[in-house]
Amino acid sequence: MKSTVVGNPASESAGRQTQLSQTPAPPSSGAEHSVVKPPSHRKRNIIIVVAVLAVGGFLALRSRNGGDQSASLAQQTTIVKRTDFLRRVRIQGTVEAVSFHAIAAPRLSGPGSGSLILTKLAASGKNVKKGELLVEFDRQTQIKNALDRQADYVDFVQQIEKKKADQAAAQAVDQTALKQAENLMQSAALELKRNEIVSRIDVEKNQQNFEEAKATFEQLRSTFDLKRRAALAEIRSLEIQRDRAKSSMDYAQKNTERLAIISPIDGIVVLNTIWKGGQMGEVQEGDEVRPGVPFMQVVNAGAMQVRARVNQADISILSAGQNVRVGLDAYPDLSFGGKIERIAAIGVTSGLSQKVRTFQVLFTIDGTDPKLMPDLSASVDVELAKKPSVLMVPRDAVVTNGKEAYVLTGSVGSFEKKQVKLGEMSDTQVVIESGLEEGAQVLRNASQYEKTI
């Protein structure tokens, strides 16, 4: 007889699950793969780590941005100081001499006056005295021409002397012949008085002799006058040739003197830039210069000025007598005082636009310096307004809102807006009349940071 054991179904099911879990999995083949999913608690851990890293990065970035902004604000701050306010306008011009003498190549007269070659030349920038040699041209041609004309002059003088001597001798001979003819005529006249006591034939002979002697005398006297006038004409012709030779000789001598030029005043030698050899440049010894070309100046270094062209937009703020500060572009450490000397009344039309005009303005320069030379470019700062010992801040530290103006004052991290009253201002600085105290710290470029503070 078989016995049957009936068990608890729940316990049986649990036993089967235990048996299945203990049963090893069959080996996997190349064609079949089993996917094992991670438990749910590992997923939660990964999410938590990523969130922590994101929050840490955000906080670090915010901290760094805040530090960079604080450092930038610290660099943009400035201290309010009390100093002299000066408003200026800058004008560009060129230095020139008030008193100078232009030296040009001489214009020669007479023959042989076309070539002018420099043989001696004073160096540019040299200090010269009145009467000192500046330049000398080749004088050989003019010296030879002067000697030739002098020889011609002497020759004509000698010809005139010889001609006068010959004419004096001829005149003496003519006067002797004329005197003899006069004596013969008078003798024939005396014979006529004997006609009453001589024969008729002798009367006719006496009459004929008298008439012949008289005709001879009249002819000699007329010829004598013609010879004297001819002699004077010959002398005059030689004298004209002599005077012409003397004029040529004088021209050549004067040309020789003109080829050596001396300084008319005490000053400094300045060589002009001229066109030579197909390009612009200063003359040198051995160069050929055309007559009449100004190639040098002797300037009075004690009186210099600046000539500038001022735009019509700035001319209204300038007036004669305003103080200026003149600086040389070539020598930044050198500056001079001065004033506005003269302002042109009529403007010159610009070459770029018919609506834009410029005005010539002259500025005087106080003081002298060896480096102060003509043709140097200069910058002139014209003093428009000046206030001593006032509070000033940079213009970019002021923010304007309609009729109100304010600054950002305080320290890094605690800037606040403070309303101020503005006074005179220049291109870079502005005077604070009220609202700030000396030593206060203000933020520059305030318009960029006012929304972030």
C-alpha positions, 0 to 999 in steps of 0.5 A, spaced: 500 500 500 503 506 497 502 512 502 501 519 499 504 525 502 501 532 501 505 538 502 504 546 503 504 549 496 507 555 498 513 551 501 513 547 494 513 553 490 519 556 494 523 550 494 523 550 486 525 557 486 531 556 490 532 550 486 532 554 480 536 559 483 542 554 485 541 551 478 547 553 474 546 557 467 547 554 461 554 556 457 553 561 452 554 560 445 556 565 440 549 566 437 546 567 444 548 573 449 545 574 455 543 582 458 544 583 465 541 589 468 545 593 473 541 594 480 537 600 481 541 603 487 547 603 482 543 608 478 541 612 483 549 613 486 551 615 479 546 621 478 547 623 485 555 624 483 553 628 477 549 633 480 554 634 485 559 635 480 555 640 476 553 644 482 561 644 484 563 647 477 557 652 477 559 655 484 567 655 482 565 659 475 561 664 479 566 665 484 571 666 479 567 671 475 566 674 481 573 675 483 575 677 475 570 682 476 572 685 483 579 685 480 577 689 473 573 694 478 579 695 482 583 696 476 578 701 473 578 706 480 581 712 481 582 717 486 579 724 486 585 729 487 585 737 487 589 740 481 590 745 476 585 745 471 587 746 464 583 746 457 587 746 451 586 745 443 592 742 439 594 745 432 599 742 428 603 747 424 610 749 421 616 753 424 618 758 420 623 764 421 620 771 423 626 775 420 630 772 414 634 773 408 633 769 402 640 767 398 638 766 391 643 764 385 645 770 382 643 773 375 649 775 371 649 780 365 653 779 359 656 773 355 658 767 359 653 767 364 649 761 363 653 756 368 653 757 375 657 751 379 658 751 387 665 751 389 664 753 396 658 752 401 656 753 408 654 747 412 646 747 414 645 749 421 652 753 421 652 760 425 655 765 421 656 773 422 655 779 418 660 779 412 662 772 412 662 768 406 656 763 405 657 761 398 662 761 392 661 759 385 666 758 379 669 764 377 674 762 372 669 764 366 667 771 369 675 772 371 677 771 364 671 775 361 673 781 365 680 780 363 678 780 355 674 786 356 679 790 360 684 788 354 679 791 349 678 797 353 685 799 354 686 797 346 680 802 345 683 807 349 690 807 346 687 807 339 683 814 341 690 817 344 693 815 337 687 817 333 687 824 337 695 825 336 694 823 328 688 828 328 692 834 331 698 833 327 693 833 321 690 839 323 696 843 324 698 841 317 691 844 315 692 850 319 699 851 315 696 850 309 690 855 310 694 860 313 699 860 307 692 860 302 690 866 306 697 870 305 697 869 298 690 871 298 692 878 301 698 878 297 693 878 291 689 883 294 695 888 295 697 887 287 690 889 285 691 896 288 696 897 283 692 896 277 691 903 276 698 904 274 700 897 271 698 895 264 691 892 262 694 885 261 697 885 268 690 888 271 687 882 268 693 877 271 692 880 278 685 879 278 685 872 276 691 871 281 686 874 287 680 870 285 684 864 284 688 865 291 681 867 294 678 860 291 683 856 294 683 859 301 675 858 301 676 851 299 681 850 304 677 853 310 671 849 308 675 842 307 678 844 314 672 844 317 670 838 314 676 834 316 675 837 323 668 834 324 670 827 320 676 827 326 671 828 331 666 822 328 672 818 328 674 819 335 666 818 337 666 812 334 672 809 338 669 812 344 663 808 343 667 802 342 671 804 348 665 805 353 662 798 350 668 795 352 668 798 359 661 796 360 663 789 358 669 789 363 664 792 369 659 787 368 664 781 368 667 784 374 661 785 378 659 778 376 665 776 379 663 779 385 656 776 385 659 769 385 661 770 392 655 771 396 656 774 403 651 773 409 647 780 410 646 779 417 648 774 423 644 768 423 643 760 422 644 757 415 638 753 412 639 750 406 632 750 402 630 743 398 630 745 391 629 740 384 635 738 382 637 732 378 630 729 377 629 729 384 628 734 390 634 735 395 639 740 398 645 743 394 652 740 395 658 743 392 659 741 385 652 742 383 650 747 378 644 751 380 640 755 375 640 763 376 635 766 380 633 759 384 633 761 392 637 755 395 639 758 402 636 762 407 640 766 413 635 766 419 635 770 425 634 764 430 632 769 436 625 770 432 621 764 430 614 763 429 609 757 427 604 758 421 598 753 422 592 752 418 586 752 423 579 748 421 573 753 421 570 749 427 576 751 431 577 758 429 571 761 433 575 759 440 581 762 438 583 769 439 589 774 438 593 774 445 591 767 448 597 763 451 600 757 447 605 752 449 609 750 442 612 743 442 617 740 436 615 733 434 622 732 432 624 733 440 619 731 444 622 734 451 623 741 448 617 746 449 616 753 448 611 758 451 608 763 446 602 767 444 597 767 438 600 773 434 595 774 428 589 770 425 587 771 418 580 774 417 579 770 410 579 763 410 582 758 404 577 753 401 579 746 402 581 742 396 577 736 398 570 740 399 568 747 398 564 747 404 570 746 409 575 752 410 581 753 413 584 760 416 592 761 417 594 763 424 601 765 426 604 763 433 610 767 436 615 763 440 618 765 446 626 763 447 631 760 443 634 753 442 639 751 437 635 745 435 629 750 434 630 751 426 625 753 420 621 747 417 620 743 423 613 740 424 610 743 431 604 742 435 601 748 438 597 747 445 592 753 445 590 755 452 582 756 452 581 755 460 585 755 466 582 754 474 587 753 479 586 747 485 580 744 483 577 737 484 577 733 477 575 726 475 576 723 468 570 724 464 569 717 463 567 716 470 561 721 470 555 718 467 550 723 465 542 722 465 539 728 462 540 734 466 543 730 472 550 727 473 553 722 478 559 718 479 560 711 482 564 712 488 566 707 494 570 701 494 570 694 490 564 691 492 560 697 495 560 702 489 554 707 490 551 712 485 552 719 487 550 725 484 555 731 482 555 738 479 559 739 474 564 745 472 569 746 466 571 740 462 576 738 457 577 732 452 579 728 458 578 731 465 572 734 468 571 739 474 567 737 480 564 743 483 560 739 488 558 732 491 565 729 492 570 730 496 578 730 495 580 723 496 574 719 494 575 713 490 570 713 483 570 708 478 572 709 471 568 707 465 562 707 470 557 707 464 559 700 463 558 697 470 552 701 473 547 696 471 551 690 474 552 694 481 
